Amino acid sequence: MILEFSKLNTILYFLLGSVSTFAMGRTFFGILILFLSFCLTTHKTLVSLNVPILTKYQNVTKIPCYGSLGLLILIGLYVLNESNVEMFQKGVSIAFLLASIVFYYVKIFFKGKYDIFNSSFVNEIPSLFFMVYLFIIISFPDNQSIMNAKYIEIKEKLGIKENKYEF
C-alpha cells in the first residue's frame, strides 16, 4: 500500500502524531497516528533481528500497520464527510489522498524502467502525500467535536454509562 517501512517514515508519523495529540489537541487522530508509528517501529525492529522464523513471516507483522492505515483512511473520510469546512478544503484533502495512492502505483509500474523510481526518496513520496492528507483532516476545526459526537453515540449504543475516557 502507500506505507513505506523505513526509519524516516516512522519518525515522521511519530512527529505528526505527537504534534496532533499534544500541540493541536486532536487526541483521537493523534493516538491513531502514534499507533501506526508504533506498528511501523515494531515491524522494523522484528525484521532487523534477523531471526529466521520472523524473517520468513515478516508480512504478518505488516498486518497491524495496514490495519491502522485503513482505519485512518476510513475515519478521515468520515470526518471529511461530516465536516462543515468549505468544499475546496475537502477537495484538497481528497486530492492528496488520491495523489498518494496514484503515485504508489506509478512508482510500482515504473520501478524497473526508470532509475529515478529506484531512489529511496521517491519511495517516501506516497507516504508524504498521505501525511499531508492526515494533517489537513487534523486541522479541520470541527474534527474533535465530530469524533466526540461519534464516541458518545457508540458509547450509548453499547450502554456504557461511565464518562471518564472521553476524547
C-alpha positions as CSV (number, residue, x, y, z in Angstrom):
1,M,0.0,0.0,0.0
2,I,1.1,3.6,0.5
3,L,3.2,2.8,3.6
4,E,7.0,2.7,3.3
5,F,8.6,0.7,6.1
6,S,11.6,3.0,6.7
7,K,13.0,4.8,9.7
8,L,12.3,8.2,8.1
9,N,8.6,7.3,7.6
10,T,8.3,6.0,11.2
11,I,9.9,9.2,12.6
12,L,7.6,11.4,10.5
13,Y,4.5,9.6,11.6
14,F,5.6,9.8,15.2
15,L,6.2,13.6,14.9
16,L,2.8,14.1,13.2
17,G,1.0,12.0,15.8
18,S,2.8,13.9,18.6
19,V,2.0,17.3,17.2
20,S,-1.6,16.4,16.6
21,T,-2.1,15.0,20.1
22,F,-0.1,17.4,22.2
23,A,0.1,20.7,20.3
24,M,-3.2,20.6,18.4
25,G,-5.4,18.8,20.9
26,R,-6.7,16.2,18.4
27,T,-6.4,13.3,20.7
28,F,-8.2,10.6,18.7
29,F,-6.3,11.1,15.4
30,G,-3.0,11.7,17.3
31,I,-3.3,8.4,19.1
32,L,-4.1,6.5,15.9
33,I,-1.1,8.0,14.1
34,L,1.1,7.2,17.1
35,F,-0.2,3.7,17.0
36,L,0.7,3.5,13.3
37,S,4.2,4.7,14.2
38,F,4.4,2.1,16.9
39,C,3.4,-0.6,14.4
40,L,6.0,0.5,11.9
41,T,8.7,0.6,14.6
42,T,7.7,-2.9,15.8
43,H,7.8,-4.3,12.3
44,K,11.2,-2.7,11.5
45,T,12.6,-4.0,14.8
46,L,11.4,-7.5,14.3
47,V,12.7,-7.7,10.7
48,S,16.1,-6.3,11.8
49,L,16.6,-9.1,14.4
50,N,17.3,-11.5,11.6
51,V,15.6,-14.4,13.3
52,P,14.7,-16.9,10.5
53,I,11.2,-17.5,11.7
54,L,10.5,-13.8,11.9
55,T,12.1,-13.1,8.5
56,K,10.0,-15.9,7.0
57,Y,6.7,-14.4,8.3
58,Q,7.6,-10.7,8.0
59,N,4.4,-10.0,6.1
60,V,2.4,-11.0,9.1
61,T,3.9,-8.1,11.1
62,K,2.7,-5.7,8.4
63,I,-0.9,-6.5,9.1
64,P,-1.3,-4.1,12.1
65,C,0.4,-1.4,10.0
66,Y,-2.1,-1.8,7.1
67,G,-5.0,-2.1,9.5
68,S,-4.2,1.1,11.2
69,L,-3.6,2.8,7.8
70,G,-7.0,1.6,6.7
71,L,-8.6,2.8,9.9
72,L,-7.0,6.2,9.5
73,I,-8.3,6.5,5.9
74,L,-11.8,5.4,6.8
75,I,-12.0,7.7,9.8
76,G,-10.5,10.6,7.8
77,L,-13.2,10.1,5.1
78,Y,-15.9,10.0,7.8
79,V,-14.7,13.3,9.3
80,L,-14.4,14.7,5.8
81,N,-18.0,13.8,5.1
82,E,-19.3,15.2,8.4
83,S,-17.2,18.3,8.5
84,N,-18.6,21.8,7.8
85,V,-15.5,23.1,6.1
86,E,-15.5,24.5,2.5
87,M,-15.7,22.2,-0.4
88,F,-12.3,23.4,-1.6
89,Q,-10.6,22.1,1.6
90,K,-12.4,18.8,1.3
91,G,-11.3,18.6,-2.4
92,V,-7.6,19.4,-1.5
93,S,-7.6,16.6,1.2
94,I,-9.1,14.1,-1.2
95,A,-6.6,15.2,-3.9
96,F,-3.7,14.4,-1.6
97,L,-5.2,11.0,-0.7
98,L,-5.7,10.2,-4.4
99,A,-2.2,11.5,-5.2
100,S,-0.7,9.2,-2.6
101,I,-2.5,6.2,-4.0
102,V,-1.8,7.0,-7.7
103,F,1.8,7.8,-7.1
104,Y,2.3,4.5,-5.3
105,Y,1.0,2.6,-8.3
106,V,3.0,4.8,-10.7
107,K,6.1,4.1,-8.7
108,I,5.5,0.3,-8.8
109,F,4.8,0.4,-12.6
110,F,7.9,2.4,-13.5
111,K,10.3,1.0,-10.8
112,G,12.3,-1.1,-13.3
113,K,12.0,1.2,-16.2
114,Y,13.5,4.5,-14.9
115,D,16.3,4.9,-12.4
116,I,14.6,7.8,-10.5
117,F,11.9,5.4,-9.3
118,N,14.5,3.2,-7.6
119,S,15.7,6.0,-5.3
120,S,14.8,5.9,-1.7
121,F,13.3,9.4,-1.6
122,V,10.8,8.6,-4.4
123,N,9.7,5.6,-2.3
124,E,8.7,8.1,0.5
125,I,6.6,10.4,-1.7
126,P,3.3,8.4,-1.3
127,S,3.6,8.4,2.5
128,L,4.4,12.1,2.5
129,F,1.2,12.8,0.4
130,F,-0.7,10.7,2.9
131,M,0.7,12.6,5.8
132,V,-0.4,15.9,4.2
133,Y,-3.9,14.3,3.8
134,L,-3.9,13.5,7.6
135,F,-2.6,16.9,8.5
136,I,-5.4,18.6,6.5
137,I,-8.0,16.4,8.2
138,I,-6.5,17.1,11.6
139,S,-6.5,20.8,11.0
140,F,-10.3,21.0,10.5
141,P,-11.8,23.0,13.3
142,D,-14.7,20.6,14.0
143,N,-12.6,17.4,13.8
144,Q,-12.5,16.8,17.6
145,S,-16.2,17.6,18.0
146,I,-17.2,15.1,15.2
147,M,-15.1,12.4,16.9
148,N,-16.6,13.2,20.3
149,A,-20.1,13.0,19.0
150,K,-19.4,9.6,17.3
151,Y,-17.7,8.4,20.5
152,I,-20.8,9.3,22.6
153,E,-23.1,7.7,20.0
154,I,-21.2,4.5,20.1
155,K,-21.0,4.6,23.9
156,E,-24.8,5.0,24.2
157,K,-25.4,2.1,21.7
158,L,-23.2,-0.1,23.8
159,G,-24.8,1.0,27.1
160,I,-21.6,2.3,28.7
161,K,-22.5,4.8,31.4
162,E,-19.1,5.9,32.6
163,N,-17.7,9.1,31.1
164,K,-14.1,9.4,32.3
165,Y,-12.4,8.3,29.0
166,E,-13.9,10.8,26.7
167,F,-11.7,12.1,23.9
